[in-house]
Amino acid sequence: MSVKVLVDECVPLKLVRLLAGHTFRTAQQKGWDGFANGRLLTLAEPEFDLFLTSDRNLQYQQNLKGRKIAVLLLSTNHWPTLKKQVPLVQAALDKIQSGAFLRVEIPKN
């Protein structure tokens, strides 16, 4: 099932180019760059199924209960580390359910 994904500005675009099977738009493409996470989630919810971010503070700053949009949190946005773990990110993206919060722990080696 194809998921409409909003990509936070902190996620490397190189990663997005390697992910498949879903529709990706960046916060910048939407004109939403610089917006706080709460506002981003509110704007994204009617149009997107998932918010992809590496902002580790999001889960503590935002009340995610009751939201329809899923949130996929990457533990790092360090590109050399992420590029070795594209299959891990892809698998998480493919399995996450609507409204869920999932943190993907990216191994550092």
Secondary structure, 3 states (H helix, E strand, C coil): CCCEEEECCCCCHHHHHHCCCCEEEEHHHHCCCCCCHHHHHHHHCCCCCEEEECCCCHHHHCCCCCCCCEEEEECCCCHHHHHHHHHHHHHHHHHCCCCCEEEECCCCC
